[in-house]
Amino acid sequence: MDVMAHLLPIKELRAAFKDRLLEAVPLAPYTSARIGGSAEALIVVHNADELADTALHLWEIGIEFVILGGGSNVLVSDSGIQGLVLLNKARKVRFNETSEPPSVYAESGINFGALARQAAQKEFSGLEWAAGIPGTLGGAVFGNAGAHGGDMYGCLKVAEILHREKGKQTWSLDDLDFTYRSSALKNKAGQALVLSATLLLAREKPEIIEEKMKKNLKHRRKTQPPGASMGSMFKNPLGDYAGRLIDAAGLKGKQIGAAQISPLHGNFFINQGEASASDVKALIDLAQKTVADQFGVNLELEIELIGEWNS
Ligand code: EPU
C-alpha cells in the first residue's frame, strides 16, 4: 500500500468531518495480530452510504486513505500510518429468502465468519467454508478469501463497488477478476472499494449445514494456532504449501523478539504479547530467505504491509 509522504491537512479535515475525525488513534486494537502504531487520523463509517460519501469526499479533496476492516490480513508498521484510516463498521445484512436461488446482501464491514453463522441459522448453505474466518466481507472480496475448498469466487453474485472516478458500480465475477487470494481490487488498490456484496446461497437441511461447519471448525482448531496472528502469512506457491515449506526449512517455533512462527503451523506468525511489527517483518524476511535458499521457492505475502516501511 502507498506510503503517505505528507502530513494530513487536519484543519481542512476537521472542518469537513467535525468530531468524526479522530486523531492519533492506536491501530493495534483494530488488528487481529494486535500489532502496529497509530493512525494520524481515523474516521469510523457505520454504513455503506457513509462509507461511499466519506470516500468520495476524501478523493475529491485529494486525500488518500487506508480502509481497515477486521484488520486480520494486515501488518501495520510500528510507526503507524502517516495518513487517514477509514474504519469500516458498515454491517447491514439482508437475506433474500424468497428469491430463487436465495442470497444474502451484506455491507462490507460485517465479519465474514459471523455472516456465515447467520446464514447457517437461517438454514442456508453455501458459506460453511467461511466458519471461523476472522476478517470482514469487504476484505474477503478484496483478497478472494478461501478455506476448506470454498472461496469468494465460488459464492459471490455481485459486489457494489465505489470507483474513484466512476462512482458507484455493480461488479460481476468477470469484473472482479478473482484469482487465488487476489482480485481486480487488490491489483489496483486505492482505485475502488467494496461497499457491499450479494452472495448466493442454497436451501439445505440444518443438520447437514451444521455438520459441514463443525468439520471445518474442527480442522481449523486442530491445524491452526489460536493466538493473535494475521492468518496465513504467505500465499501457497503453485503445487505446494507455504506452511509445509517453512516447516521443512526447520523454522517452526523460531522466535524474533516476541513474534514466533507457530510450532503448530508454519504459515502462522504469532504475537506472543508485545511483538513489534519489525519483529514480525524480520521473521517474514527470514522465512522468505531460508525457503528460497533451501528450496528455490519465493514465498509471496498474502497479508498486506501497511503504514511506513523502510524496505
Ligand atoms: N503443513 C505442514 N507443516 C505445517 C503446516 C502445514 O507440513 O506447519 C502441510 C499440511 O500437512 C498440509 C498442507 O501443508 O498437507 C496444507 O496445510 P493446511 O491444510 O493447514 O492448509 P494451508 O494451505 O496451510 C489454507 C489456507 C487457509 C485455510 C486452510 C484451510 C492459504 C494460504 N491458506 O491453509 O486460509 O484456512 O487452507 O482450508 O491458502 C488464510 O488465508 O488466512 C487462511 C487461514
Boltz pocket constraint, residues with backbone or C-beta under 6 A from the ligand:
constraints:
  - pocket:
      binder: B
      contacts: [[A, 146], [A, 147], [A, 148], [A, 149], [A, 223], [A, 230], [A, 231], [A, 232], [A, 233], [A, 234], [A, 235], [A, 236], [A, 241], [A, 242], [A, 243], [A, 244], [A, 245], [A, 247], [A, 252], [A, 262], [A, 263], [A, 264], [A, 265], [A, 266], [A, 267], [A, 302]]
      max_distance: 6.0
